């Protein structure tokens, strides 16, 4: 599901995400779809794969392969060129 580049996007793709002005809402999150998220100060690609019991989602960081917890949909950002809904 993650890109072969280790989950990293090119610089122009990052800038598009940052300046797009679209916030992901809870109802927009689709399990298995790729999103950008800031993890440890870096923008990386993550893939949510199931809902957490206490809210949010468990997702895989495509750059490292580790599991992270995304507590709110506001932490997610859409990837340019992919459908939002």
Secondary structure, DSSP 8 states (H G I E B T S, - for coil): ---TTTT---HHHHHHHHTS-----GGG--TT-EEEEEETTEEEEEEEEEE-TTSSEEEEETTT--EEEE--GGGEE--TTS---
